[in-house]
């Protein structure tokens, strides 16, 4: 039965020297194979070495997951260019036929923790195993950087900052923010990414995201725990399936501009296999998201408009097609009322479908799903700025003066009344957000 034997360094992310420890643990997961075998594998944590204090990034313990398959030429460069604030580098050798594992260990970076697959699981399976180990290491954020040195580590802070600020729980690189981002990218990849991006938008509901196949991502530990990792697709459709599941869990996501880097890497993607698999996953993912988010979790107007619109559109189309065939095969010309009976439901259904589409775009996850005060990356509370406080005081004084002048009250009584009036005026101001806060 397939399995994985893993040797890693045990550590504790609490800003102290790592105590020596020896742990033996068994994880169970579901393997998506043609035989449907449910597999288990063991992880052996060997005694830790004292590698110094954890660096952290803005109070976040960061683990970088590096999936690698036959990357003996570039895995060393990927590890050597890893920023110093990264706490763990989890390299997953997905049953390589070369010396990828040996090359990764030869770098000598004490942060490297190696997973060796005995059977190839695909890029998604490798990443998911890395995420599981990152969670076990108590990492606050799990970043994915391919082992082909294609993802520039200089942009890693840009992916981490929205999570550290509490503005997102999932960030993803986007190669299409500027014209310079297309430099060096093959034209067929540009065309395919544009088409696939639109399809993924519709399926996942993340209408503000683009470039879904870009695997340079950062995911908070809380977002990873919100989805069933065992059920995520493990092939090249991994990124698309992950976005759909994150959207169902209402995880807030954000794009980060990162230019593409193409060098000596060789892509193992086979389009004739990837396109059908991704298309079928997106089709199923769309209906799953609609049913779960808009029917089971709460019967939303999106579902009502969509299903009613599809019914009317289908009726109008079928009736119009039948009427056309009847006329072609010798039937009499339809009357104006008969034509309207076909056209009216078709147009009404199309209108309802567009309305549902519009509501779905508006309801894309746009706020943190996690309560403030519970984690390393917290959404900062709304507060009243000093300028807003001064403005409230000025409104109070002005209201008091107006009240005293018009009603003959004493200054003290007028001030009390003025405070009440100013409070009603300052409501919108007190609810304003401090710039940079969420």
C-alpha positions as CSV (number, residue, x, y, z in Angstrom):
1,X,0.0,0.0,0.0
2,X,1.4,3.5,-0.9
3,X,2.9,5.4,1.9
4,X,5.2,8.3,2.9
5,X,8.1,8.2,5.3
6,X,9.1,11.7,6.6
7,X,12.1,12.9,8.6
8,X,11.8,16.4,10.0
9,X,13.2,18.5,12.7
10,X,10.8,19.1,15.6
11,X,10.5,22.6,16.9
12,X,8.2,24.9,18.9
13,X,7.4,28.4,17.5
14,X,7.5,30.4,20.8
15,X,10.6,32.5,20.3
16,X,13.0,30.2,22.3
17,X,15.6,27.6,21.6
18,X,14.1,24.4,20.3
19,X,14.1,21.7,22.9
20,X,15.1,18.2,21.8
21,X,12.1,16.0,21.3
22,X,11.3,12.7,19.6
23,X,7.7,12.2,18.4
24,X,6.1,9.5,16.4
25,X,2.8,10.2,14.8
26,X,0.5,8.7,12.2
27,X,-1.7,10.7,9.9
28,X,-4.5,9.4,7.8
29,X,-5.7,10.8,4.6
30,X,-7.8,9.9,1.6
31,X,-6.0,9.1,-1.6
32,X,-7.8,9.9,-4.9
33,X,-6.6,7.0,-7.0
34,X,-8.3,4.9,-9.7
35,X,-8.7,2.2,-7.1
36,X,-10.2,4.5,-4.5
37,X,-7.7,3.3,-1.8
38,X,-7.7,5.1,1.5
39,X,-4.1,5.3,2.5
40,X,-2.2,6.1,5.7
41,X,1.4,7.1,6.2
42,X,3.8,7.7,9.1
43,X,5.7,10.8,10.0
44,X,8.8,10.3,12.2
45,X,10.0,13.5,13.9
46,X,13.6,13.1,14.9
47,X,15.3,15.1,17.8
48,X,15.5,18.8,17.0
49,X,18.7,20.8,16.7
50,X,19.3,24.1,18.3
51,X,19.1,26.4,15.4
52,X,18.4,29.6,17.3
53,X,15.5,31.9,17.9
54,X,12.5,31.8,15.5
55,X,12.6,34.9,13.4
56,X,8.9,35.3,12.7
57,X,7.4,38.0,10.4
58,X,5.2,40.5,12.2
59,X,4.4,38.0,14.9
60,X,3.5,35.3,12.4
61,X,5.3,32.0,12.3
62,X,5.8,31.4,8.6
63,X,6.3,28.0,6.9
64,X,7.1,27.7,3.2
65,X,5.9,24.6,1.4
66,X,8.1,23.7,-1.5
67,X,6.7,20.9,-3.8
68,X,9.4,19.4,-5.9
69,X,9.5,16.7,-8.6
70,X,12.8,16.1,-10.4
71,X,14.1,19.6,-9.4
72,X,17.7,18.6,-8.6
73,X,18.9,21.6,-10.7
74,X,16.9,24.3,-9.0
75,X,15.8,23.1,-5.5
76,X,19.1,24.3,-4.0
77,X,18.6,27.8,-5.4
78,X,15.1,27.9,-4.1
79,X,16.2,27.1,-0.6
80,X,19.3,29.4,-0.6
81,X,17.2,32.4,-1.7
82,X,14.6,31.9,1.0
83,X,14.2,35.0,3.2
84,X,15.6,34.9,6.8
85,X,12.2,35.5,8.4
86,X,10.9,32.2,7.2
87,X,10.8,29.8,10.1
88,X,10.2,26.4,8.4
89,X,11.0,25.2,4.8
90,X,9.0,22.1,4.1
91,X,10.3,20.4,1.0
92,X,8.1,17.7,-0.5
93,X,10.0,15.3,-2.8
94,X,7.1,13.9,-4.8
95,X,8.8,10.6,-5.7
96,X,11.5,12.2,-7.8
97,X,13.6,10.0,-10.0
98,X,16.7,12.2,-9.5
99,X,18.6,13.4,-6.4
100,X,16.2,16.2,-5.4
101,X,16.1,15.2,-1.7
102,X,19.8,14.9,-1.4
103,X,20.3,18.3,-3.1
104,X,17.8,19.9,-0.7
105,X,19.6,18.5,2.3
106,X,23.0,19.4,1.0
107,X,22.2,23.1,1.2
108,X,22.6,22.7,5.0
109,X,19.8,25.1,6.0
110,X,18.6,24.0,9.4
111,X,15.0,25.2,8.6
112,X,14.6,22.5,5.9
113,X,12.2,19.7,6.8
114,X,12.0,17.0,4.1
115,X,9.1,14.8,3.1
116,X,9.8,11.9,0.7
117,X,6.9,10.4,-1.1
118,X,7.1,6.8,-2.1
119,X,4.5,7.3,-4.8
120,X,3.8,10.3,-6.9
121,X,0.7,12.2,-5.6
122,X,0.7,15.1,-8.0
123,X,1.5,18.8,-7.3
124,X,-1.7,19.1,-5.2
125,X,-1.0,16.1,-3.1
126,X,2.5,17.3,-2.4
127,X,1.2,20.8,-1.4
128,X,-1.5,19.3,0.9
129,X,1.1,17.2,2.7
130,X,3.2,20.3,3.2
131,X,0.2,22.2,4.6
132,X,-0.6,19.4,7.0
133,X,3.0,19.4,8.3
134,X,2.9,23.2,8.5
135,X,-0.2,23.0,10.7
136,X,1.5,20.3,12.9
137,X,4.5,22.7,13.3
138,X,2.0,25.4,14.6
139,X,2.8,27.8,11.7
140,X,0.4,30.8,11.5
141,X,0.8,31.0,7.7
142,X,1.7,28.4,5.1
143,X,3.2,29.7,1.9
144,X,3.6,27.7,-1.3
145,X,6.7,28.3,-3.4
146,X,7.6,25.8,-6.2
147,X,10.9,24.1,-6.2
148,X,11.8,25.4,-9.7
149,X,12.9,28.9,-8.4
150,X,10.0,30.4,-10.5
151,X,8.5,32.3,-7.6
152,X,10.5,35.4,-6.5
153,X,11.0,35.4,-2.7
154,X,11.3,39.2,-2.8
155,X,7.5,39.4,-3.0
156,X,6.9,37.2,0.0
157,X,6.3,40.1,2.4
158,X,3.6,41.4,0.0
159,X,1.8,38.2,0.3
160,X,2.1,38.1,4.1
161,X,1.2,41.7,4.9
162,X,-2.5,41.4,4.2
163,X,-2.7,38.4,6.5
164,X,-0.6,40.1,9.2
165,X,-2.9,43.2,9.0
166,X,-6.0,41.0,9.4
167,X,-7.3,42.1,5.9
168,X,-7.2,38.6,4.4
169,X,-6.8,35.0,5.2
170,X,-5.6,33.9,1.8
171,X,-3.4,35.8,-0.6
172,X,-2.3,34.9,-4.1
173,X,0.1,36.2,-6.7
174,X,-1.3,37.7,-9.8
175,X,0.9,38.0,-12.9
176,X,-1.5,40.1,-14.9
177,X,-1.5,43.5,-13.1
178,X,0.8,45.3,-15.6
179,X,2.1,44.9,-19.1
180,X,5.6,44.0,-17.9
181,X,4.1,41.0,-16.2
182,X,3.6,39.3,-19.6
183,X,7.3,39.6,-20.4
184,X,8.8,36.1,-20.9
185,X,5.4,34.3,-20.5
186,X,4.5,32.0,-23.4
187,X,1.5,33.3,-25.4
188,X,-0.4,30.1,-25.1
189,X,-0.1,30.4,-21.3
190,X,-1.4,33.9,-21.4
191,X,-4.5,32.9,-23.5
192,X,-5.2,29.8,-21.4
193,X,-4.8,31.8,-18.1
194,X,-7.3,34.4,-19.2
195,X,-10.0,31.9,-20.2
196,X,-9.4,29.7,-17.1
197,X,-9.5,32.8,-14.9
198,X,-13.0,33.7,-16.0
199,X,-14.2,30.1,-15.5
200,X,-12.7,30.0,-12.0
201,X,-14.2,33.4,-11.1
202,X,-17.7,32.0,-11.9
203,X,-17.1,28.7,-10.1
204,X,-15.4,30.0,-7.0
205,X,-17.3,33.3,-6.6
206,X,-14.0,35.2,-6.1
207,X,-14.8,37.6,-8.8
208,X,-12.0,40.0,-7.7
209,X,-9.3,37.3,-8.2
210,X,-7.4,36.5,-11.4
211,X,-4.7,34.1,-12.5
212,X,-6.0,31.1,-10.6
213,X,-3.2,28.7,-11.8
214,X,-0.6,30.8,-10.0
215,X,0.5,28.6,-7.2
216,X,2.4,31.3,-5.3
217,X,0.0,31.6,-2.3
218,X,-0.1,32.3,1.4
219,X,-2.8,30.7,3.5
220,X,-3.5,31.3,7.2
221,X,-3.7,28.3,9.5
222,X,-7.3,29.2,10.3
223,X,-8.2,29.1,6.6
224,X,-6.6,25.7,6.2
225,X,-8.6,24.4,9.2
226,X,-11.8,25.7,7.7
227,X,-11.7,23.3,4.7
228,X,-11.4,19.6,4.4
229,X,-7.9,19.1,3.1
230,X,-8.5,15.4,2.5
231,X,-11.2,16.3,-0.2
232,X,-9.2,18.9,-2.2
233,X,-8.1,17.7,-5.7
234,X,-4.5,16.7,-5.9
235,X,-3.7,17.2,-9.6
236,X,-3.1,20.3,-11.6
237,X,-6.7,21.4,-10.8
238,X,-5.6,21.8,-7.1
239,X,-5.6,25.6,-7.2
240,X,-9.1,25.9,-8.7
241,X,-10.6,23.4,-6.2
242,X,-8.9,25.1,-3.3
243,X,-10.4,28.5,-4.3
244,X,-13.9,27.0,-4.5
245,X,-13.6,25.4,-1.1
246,X,-12.2,28.6,0.5
247,X,-15.1,30.6,-1.0
248,X,-17.6,28.2,0.5
249,X,-15.9,28.7,3.9
250,X,-16.2,32.5,3.3
251,X,-12.4,33.0,3.6
252,X,-11.4,36.5,2.6
253,X,-8.9,36.4,-0.3
254,X,-6.8,39.0,-2.1
255,X,-4.6,39.2,-5.2
256,X,-1.0,40.6,-5.0
257,X,0.8,41.9,-8.0
258,X,3.8,39.6,-8.7
259,X,5.6,39.4,-12.1
260,X,6.1,36.0,-13.7
261,X,9.6,34.5,-13.8
262,X,10.4,31.9,-16.4
263,X,13.9,30.4,-16.5
264,X,15.3,26.9,-16.9
265,X,12.3,25.1,-15.5
266,X,10.5,22.5,-17.6
267,X,6.7,22.3,-17.2
268,X,5.2,18.8,-16.8
269,X,1.7,20.0,-17.6
270,X,-0.1,18.1,-20.4
271,X,-2.9,20.4,-21.7
272,X,-4.9,17.6,-23.3
273,X,-5.3,16.0,-19.8
274,X,-5.4,19.2,-17.7
275,X,-8.1,21.1,-19.6
276,X,-10.9,18.4,-19.4
277,X,-10.1,17.7,-15.7
278,X,-10.1,21.4,-14.7
279,X,-13.3,22.1,-16.8
280,X,-15.2,19.2,-15.2
281,X,-14.0,20.3,-11.7
282,X,-15.1,23.9,-12.3
283,X,-18.5,22.8,-13.5
284,X,-19.1,20.6,-10.4
285,X,-17.6,23.2,-8.1
286,X,-19.9,25.9,-9.4
287,X,-23.1,23.9,-8.5
288,X,-21.6,22.8,-5.2
289,X,-20.9,26.4,-4.2
290,X,-24.4,27.5,-5.3
291,X,-26.1,24.7,-3.4
292,X,-24.0,25.0,-0.2
293,X,-23.7,28.8,0.1
294,X,-27.0,29.9,-1.3
295,X,-29.3,27.0,-0.5
296,X,-28.1,25.0,2.5
297,X,-26.4,27.7,4.5
298,X,-29.1,30.3,3.8
299,X,-31.7,30.3,1.1
300,X,-30.4,33.4,-0.7
301,X,-32.1,35.4,-3.4
302,X,-29.2,34.4,-5.6
303,X,-30.5,30.8,-5.7
304,X,-34.1,31.9,-6.1
305,X,-33.3,34.2,-9.1
306,X,-30.9,31.7,-10.6
307,X,-33.2,28.7,-10.5
308,X,-36.3,30.7,-11.6
309,X,-34.3,32.3,-14.4
310,X,-33.0,28.9,-15.6
311,X,-36.5,27.5,-15.6
312,X,-38.0,30.4,-17.6
313,X,-35.1,30.5,-20.0
314,X,-35.3,26.8,-20.6
315,X,-39.0,26.9,-21.2
316,X,-38.7,29.8,-23.6
317,X,-35.9,28.2,-25.5
318,X,-37.6,24.8,-25.7
319,X,-40.9,26.4,-26.8
320,X,-39.3,28.6,-29.4
321,X,-37.3,25.6,-30.8
322,X,-40.4,23.5,-31.0
323,X,-42.3,26.3,-32.7
324,X,-39.4,26.7,-35.3
325,X,-39.3,23.0,-36.1
326,X,-43.1,22.9,-36.5
327,X,-42.9,25.8,-39.0
328,X,-40.0,24.2,-40.9
329,X,-41.8,20.9,-41.4
330,X,-44.8,22.4,-43.0
331,X,-46.8,23.9,-40.1
332,X,-48.7,27.2,-40.2
333,X,-46.9,30.4,-39.3
334,X,-47.2,31.2,-35.6
335,X,-49.3,34.0,-34.3
336,X,-48.0,37.1,-32.5
337,X,-49.2,35.6,-29.2
338,X,-47.4,32.4,-29.8
339,X,-44.2,34.2,-30.5
340,X,-44.5,36.2,-27.3
341,X,-45.2,33.0,-25.4
342,X,-41.7,31.9,-26.4
343,X,-39.8,35.2,-26.3
344,X,-41.2,36.6,-23.0
345,X,-40.1,33.7,-20.7
346,X,-36.7,33.6,-22.5
347,X,-36.0,37.3,-21.9
348,X,-37.4,37.2,-18.4
349,X,-35.2,34.2,-17.6
350,X,-32.1,35.9,-19.0
351,X,-32.8,39.0,-16.9
352,X,-33.2,36.9,-13.7
353,X,-30.0,35.0,-14.4
354,X,-28.1,38.3,-14.9
355,X,-29.6,39.6,-11.6
356,X,-28.4,36.5,-9.8
357,X,-25.0,36.9,-11.4
358,X,-24.8,40.5,-10.2
359,X,-25.8,39.5,-6.6
360,X,-23.2,36.8,-6.6
361,X,-20.5,39.2,-7.6
362,X,-21.6,41.6,-4.8
363,X,-21.5,38.8,-2.2
364,X,-17.9,37.7,-2.9
365,X,-16.1,37.1,0.5
366,X,-15.0,40.6,1.4
367,X,-14.7,40.6,5.2
368,X,-12.7,38.5,7.7
369,X,-14.5,35.4,8.7
370,X,-12.6,35.1,12.0
371,X,-13.5,37.0,15.1
372,X,-11.1,39.7,16.2
373,X,-9.0,38.8,19.2
374,X,-8.4,35.2,18.3
375,X,-5.1,34.6,16.5
376,X,-1.9,36.0,15.4
377,X,-3.3,38.0,12.4
378,X,-6.2,40.0,13.9
379,X,-8.6,42.4,12.3
380,X,-8.0,45.7,14.1
381,X,-11.0,47.3,15.8
382,X,-12.6,50.4,14.6
383,X,-11.5,53.4,16.7
384,X,-12.2,57.1,16.8
385,X,-9.3,59.1,15.5
386,X,-8.0,62.3,17.3
387,X,-9.3,64.4,14.5
388,X,-12.7,62.8,14.7
389,X,-12.7,63.4,18.5
390,X,-11.9,67.1,17.9
391,X,-14.6,67.3,15.3
392,X,-17.2,65.8,17.8
393,X,-16.1,68.4,20.4
394,X,-16.6,71.2,18.0
395,X,-20.0,70.0,17.0
396,X,-21.0,69.7,20.7
397,X,-19.9,73.3,21.4
398,X,-21.7,74.6,18.3
399,X,-24.9,72.7,19.2
400,X,-24.8,74.1,22.7
401,X,-24.4,77.7,21.4
402,X,-27.3,77.3,19.1
403,X,-29.5,75.8,21.8
404,X,-28.7,78.6,24.3
405,X,-29.3,81.3,21.7
406,X,-32.7,80.0,20.6
407,X,-34.2,78.7,23.9
408,X,-32.7,80.9,26.6
409,X,-31.2,77.9,28.5
410,X,-28.3,78.2,30.9
411,X,-24.9,77.3,29.3
412,X,-24.8,74.0,31.4
413,X,-28.2,72.9,30.2
414,X,-27.5,73.9,26.7
415,X,-24.2,71.9,26.7
416,X,-26.1,68.8,27.8
417,X,-28.6,69.2,25.0
418,X,-25.8,70.0,22.6
419,X,-24.0,66.8,23.4
420,X,-27.1,64.8,22.5
421,X,-27.4,66.7,19.2
422,X,-23.8,66.3,18.4
423,X,-23.9,62.6,19.1
424,X,-26.5,62.1,16.4
425,X,-24.4,64.2,14.0
426,X,-21.2,62.4,14.9
427,X,-22.5,58.9,14.4
428,X,-21.1,58.5,10.9
429,X,-17.8,60.0,12.1
430,X,-17.4,57.7,15.0
431,X,-18.0,54.7,12.8
432,X,-15.4,55.8,10.3
433,X,-12.4,53.6,10.0
434,X,-8.9,54.7,10.8
435,X,-6.9,54.7,7.5
436,X,-5.2,51.4,7.1
437,X,-7.5,49.6,9.6
438,X,-10.2,47.1,8.7
